[in-house]
Amino acid sequence: MSSDRPAPPFPDRLVIALVGKTMKWKNYIGNIILQSKEQFASLDNMLVKGENDSYVVFNTPDFLDEDCQHLDQQIIDFMALSLPGPDLFILIVDSESCTEENVVTQITNLQEIFGEKITDHLVVMLPSPEVFNSLIFLQERFKVRLVIPDQHLSSICRRWCKRGQPFLYNFHNYSEAVVKRRQKVFERKRSIPEYETVIIGPAQTGPSTQNPAPTATNGTNGNIFNIIILGLAGEECNMQPHPDCCEIRGAAV
């Protein structure tokens, strides 16, 4: 990890990364955080950035799936766009992957990708009170916060973030020089050839395109990148949002 912390790219806002398998459910949670119905809408499994005056939220593809093609490139691109690191990761666990084995695997995969200290900045969102009660022991095992969905996430997320202590990428698995070069490419060109489209900004519904992203000369707003798509897409959301749960329960880190 670098000894000198670079300036955050969004100094007045908190940066949140949504990770997990089901894009529809991540869209739902992202829109609650941003208090919007439109920021996240696409079911394509691609990286999308939404934002308001308080938050910048990255809805990530399913890069927890080790069988995904171009997994390393996908992770590098996410890191480049969120340097020096998010304030908070939210692992959104759907009803199809909420067994103890699956949840443990997802948490350990995140630790392998980003380092063990990610759990200091990780919230695990489970699909129902029943699942929460069955897995509550994982709070102590991983020193993470377990929660269930809540309509007041916009205010609750601020409490979960460690003020002045956001997560820092340790570049153990991915070269800092490579990630920063990728960041400069995004800043300079706003598009990367030979990859699928990733939307940075309010998502559009409908399939992505294999064609290179359009340039400013033919009408784009500059918020579209080209990137790979991997993992699962368009799954049915079977989670059960609970209107008055999601308070902090058990050990908090």
N, C-alpha and C positions, 0 to 999 in steps of 0.2 A: 504494500500500500504506500502511496506517496506520502511523504511527510508534510508537504505543504498543500493545504486544501485549496483547490481552485475556486473561483467565484461561482456561485450557483447560476445556472442559466435563467432561472425565474426567481429573482431575489425576493419578490414580494408575495410569492405564492408557494404553497406546499405541493410537492410532486408525489403522486401516488401511482404505483404500478399494479394493475390487475392481472393476476396469473391464474391459470386453470384450464380446464378442457372445453367447457361449453361456451361458445361465443355468445349465444342468446342470453345466457345468465350473466355473463360479464357485461354485456350491453345494459342489462337491467340495472345492475349495481352501479355502473359508471354513470348512468343518467340520474340515479337518485343522488349520488354524491354531487353532481354538477347542477342538480335541480333543473333538469332539462328532459324533454322527451325526444330530442332530435340529435343530440351530440353523437350518440352511438346507436346505429341502426343496422349496419351491414352484418350479414351472417357469414360473409367471407372470412376465412381464417387469416386475417392480416393485421398488421400493427396500425392502430388508430390512436391519434391524440385528440383529446377533448379538453376544453379549458373554460374557466370563467374567472371572475376577479379574485377568487380564493384558491383555486386548485388548477393544477395541470395533471391530467389523468391519462396514462398510457394503458390502453387495452391491448394486451399482448396476444399473439398467436399461441398455439399449444406447443411451446418449446419444451415442455416437460416430457413430451413423447420422444424418446431416444431414437425411434424409428423414422422420425421426420427427416426428409431430405434437407440438406443445407442448414442443419441445426446450428452449427458454429457461426455461420454468417448471419443467421437470424438473431442470435444473441448479441453478436458484435454490433449489429445495427441498432438494436434496442439500447445497448449501453451507450453508443455514440449519441443517440438522441436524448438521453437522460443524464448525461454526465453532469456532475461528478457522482451522482447516485440519487435514487428516490428517497423521500422522507419516510415512505411507508410502502410495504408490499402487502397486498391482500390476496391470499390464496383462496379462490372461490371454489368450493367443493360441491359438485352436483350430486343428485340422488343416485346416479349410476356409479359413482366412484367414492362413496362415503364409508366403505368398510375400513376397519382399522388398518389393514394391510395397505389399501390404496392411499389413505391419507398419510400414513408413515412414509410410503414411497414418494409421494409428492413433496413432502417436506424435506426428506433427505436428498432428493434430486435438486431442489433449490439450493441446499447447502453445498452440494457438489459443484454446482454451476457458479454460485456467487460467494461461497465461503460460509463457514459455520456461523459467523456473526450476523448473518441475515435474519436469524430468529430474533435478534434484538429489535428488529424493525418489521416483524411479520405478524399479521393477524390472519387467522384461519377462520373463514366464514363457512359454517356448516348449514345444511339445507333445512333443518328442523330442530325443534327442542328435543325430540327423541334421540336424534343422532348426537346432539350436543351432550346429552346426559350419558350416552354410551361411550363417548370418547373424551370425557372431561379429564381423564388421567393424563392425556397428552399434554396438557398445560404444564404440568410439572416435569414431564419427561423431556420436552423440548424447550421449556421456558418461553412458551408463546401464549398469546391471547386467543382463546376460542370464543367465537360469537355466532349469533344467528342474525338473519337480515332484519333491518329496521328502516323505517321510512325517514328517520332523522340522521342518516349517515352523514349528511353535509356538515352537521355540527359535531357529531361524534368522532369523525375521522381526525379532526383537529386535536382532540384529546389523546388520540392514539399516537400521534406523531411526537417524537422526542424533540422538543424545541431546541434549536441550536446544535443538534446532534444527528443530522441525517446520515443515512447509510452511505458508506464510501466503497466503491468498487475496489477490490484488492488486486485485480489484474493477475491473479494466480494462474488462471486457465487461459486468459486472453491478454495478449500484449497491450500494454498501455499505449505504446506508439501506434499500433495498428488501430486501436479504437479511436484515438485522437485523429489519425489520418482520415478515418471514415467520417468522423464528425465534421472535418473540414470539407470533405466532399459534399455532404448534405448541405452545409452552409453555403458552399460556392455554387453548386449546380442545381440543388433542389430536386435532382432526379438521378437515378442510377440505372444505366442500361442493363438489359438482359434479365431483369427480375420482374415479378408481378407487381401490381400497383398496391401501394399502401397509402391510406388516406390520413393526412395530418390535418385535423379539423373535423367539423361535423361530417359524419359518415353518410354515404349515399347507399340506398338499398339497391340490390341487383348484383349480378355477377361482376367480377373484376375482369380486366382485359389482359391479353398477352402482349398487346402492343406497347411500345415505349410510352411513358407519360407524356402528355402534350406539353408544349412550351407556352410561355407567356404570350407569344405572338399568335397562338391560335385559341386563346380564350381561357386557359386555366388560371386559377387564382393563386398559383404558386404553392399550394398546400399539398400537392401530390408528389409522392416519391415512387420509385420503382423498387420492388423488393420481392423476395420469395414468399410464397404462401405454403404453410405446412400444417399438418395436424388435422383435427376433426373440425367440421364446419356444419352449421345449420342443424345441430341437435335440438330435440325438443327439450324445453326447460321444464323439469319436473320438480324443482325445488319449491318449498313452501314458505314464502315470505311471512314472517310473523310480525304483526303490527306493533307490538309493544315489548318485544324482546330485542336483545342485542346490547343490553347493558353489559358492563364489564363484570365478568364472573370469574372467581378463582384467581389464580396467580396472574399478576400483571408484570410485564417486564419494562 
